[in-house]
Amino acid sequence: MTRPLPTDRITPAELPGRIWQELQRATVDRHHEWRTPVLASVDADGLPQARTVVLRRADAEARTLTCFTDARSPKCADLQARPRAALVFWSQRLGWQLRITADARVATDGPAVQAAWERVRPSAAATDYLMPRAPGAPLDTTTTGPAGERHHLAIVQLEVRAIDWLELHRDGHRRGRWDGGPAQGGEPAGWVWLTP
Ligand SMILES: Cc1cc2nc3c(=O)[nH]c(=O)nc-3n(C[C@H](O)[C@H](O)[C@H](O)COP(=O)(O)O)c2cc1C
C-alpha cells in the first residue's frame, strides 16, 4: 500500500529541478554538503577506486558536472581509459543521497583548461596543480622544492546518465531514479519511483 506523501515534502514534479538547484548551490557554497562528493572510477585491474573531489560546476541544461584534478593523477588515466564514473553525494540537511552514474571526459589542455587555470591561479588551491611530482608518487624530500611553473590542472566533465535519489525522512523514505527516458504516467520525464 502506498502512503500519501505529506504535503510539506517536495513533490515529484519539483524534484528534478531541486536536485540540480542543490548541485549548483554546492558549487558556490563552501558549506554545502554536496560540495565534496565521492567520485568512483575503475582502474586497470577492474577494481573500483573512490575519492573525494570538489564539485566545481553543475549545468542542469547540459546535465554535466565538473571537477578539477591533477592531469598526472591515477584517476585521470583511469577515466581516460575507462570513461565510466559514479558520484555519491549525501546531505544531512536535506536527508538526500544522490548516486550518479556518468560518462567522463578528461581535458588536459585547450582553452577550457586554460580558462579554468586562470581562475584557480590566484587562489591558494593553485599550488595543488603546481607540485613538481605527480600525486601518488613516492615522497622524495630531495625533489619536493618550491612549486613548479607548469600547472597540471585537468578538467573532468561528467555527463550524467542516471540519478538514484534517496530521501531519508521520519514520515517514510522515498527513492526515485532518473535515466533520461520518456515521461511515464504523469511523472517528471525520465523518473520512476522505487522501493527505498
Ligand atoms: C575534501 C577533499 C576535497 C578534495 N578535492 C579534490 C579535487 O577536487 N580534485 C582532486 O583531484 N582531488 C581532490 N581531493 C584528493 C582526492 O580525494 C585524492 O586523494 C587525490 O585526488 C588522489 O586520487 P587518485 O589517486 O585516485 O587519483 C580532495 C580530498 C578531500 C579530502
The ligand as an SDF file (V2000), in Angstrom:
LIG
                    3D

 31 33  0  0  0  0  0  0  0  0999 V2000
   37.7250   17.4830    0.9570 C   0  0  0  0  0  0  0  0  0  0  0  0
   38.5900   16.9530   -0.1570 C   0  0  0  0  0  0  0  0  0  0  0  0
   38.4860   17.5240   -1.4040 C   0  0  0  0  0  0  0  0  0  0  0  0
   39.2700   17.0550   -2.4570 C   0  0  0  0  0  0  0  0  0  0  0  0
   39.1220   17.6030   -3.6970 N   0  0  0  0  0  0  0  0  0  0  0  0
   39.8290   17.1120   -4.7450 C   0  0  0  0  0  0  0  0  0  0  0  0
   39.5940   17.5980   -6.0660 C   0  0  0  0  0  0  0  0  0  0  0  0
   38.7670   18.4910   -6.3200 O   0  0  0  0  0  0  0  0  0  0  0  0
   40.3310   17.0480   -7.0640 N   0  0  0  0  0  0  0  0  0  0  0  0
   41.2400   16.0570   -6.8520 C   0  0  0  0  0  0  0  0  0  0  0  0
   41.8530   15.5960   -7.8080 O   0  0  0  0  0  0  0  0  0  0  0  0
   41.4690   15.5690   -5.6210 N   0  0  0  0  0  0  0  0  0  0  0  0
   40.7770   16.0610   -4.5560 C   0  0  0  0  0  0  0  0  0  0  0  0
   40.9880   15.5610   -3.2940 N   0  0  0  0  0  0  0  0  0  0  0  0
   42.0010   14.5000   -3.1100 C   0  0  0  0  0  0  0  0  0  0  0  0
   41.4380   13.1680   -3.6090 C   0  0  0  0  0  0  0  0  0  0  0  0
   40.4700   12.6970   -2.6850 O   0  0  0  0  0  0  0  0  0  0  0  0
   42.5320   12.1030   -3.8130 C   0  0  0  0  0  0  0  0  0  0  0  0
   43.2000   11.8590   -2.6000 O   0  0  0  0  0  0  0  0  0  0  0  0
   43.5500   12.5070   -4.8750 C   0  0  0  0  0  0  0  0  0  0  0  0
   42.9410   13.2180   -5.9420 O   0  0  0  0  0  0  0  0  0  0  0  0
   44.2550   11.2840   -5.4530 C   0  0  0  0  0  0  0  0  0  0  0  0
   43.2920   10.4480   -6.0590 O   0  0  0  0  0  0  0  0  0  0  0  0
   43.6900    9.3060   -7.1200 P   0  0  0  0  0  0  0  0  0  0  0  0
   44.9750    8.6960   -6.6000 O   0  0  0  0  0  0  0  0  0  0  0  0
   42.5530    8.3480   -7.0850 O   0  0  0  0  0  0  0  0  0  0  0  0
   43.8680    9.9460   -8.4510 O   0  0  0  0  0  0  0  0  0  0  0  0
   40.2090   16.0000   -2.2430 C   0  0  0  0  0  0  0  0  0  0  0  0
   40.2760   15.4270   -0.9700 C   0  0  0  0  0  0  0  0  0  0  0  0
   39.4920   15.8930    0.0460 C   0  0  0  0  0  0  0  0  0  0  0  0
   39.6140   15.2430    1.4050 C   0  0  0  0  0  0  0  0  0  0  0  0
  1  2  1  0
  2  3  1  0
  2 30  2  0
  3  4  2  0
  4  5  1  0
  4 28  1  0
  5  6  2  0
  6  7  1  0
  6 13  1  0
  7  8  2  0
  7  9  1  0
  9 10  1  0
 10 11  2  0
 10 12  1  0
 12 13  2  0
 13 14  1  0
 14 15  1  0
 14 28  1  0
 15 16  1  0
 16 17  1  0
 16 18  1  0
 18 19  1  0
 18 20  1  0
 20 21  1  0
 20 22  1  0
 22 23  1  0
 23 24  1  0
 24 25  2  0
 24 26  1  0
 24 27  1  0
 28 29  2  0
 29 30  1  0
 30 31  1  0
M  END
$$$$
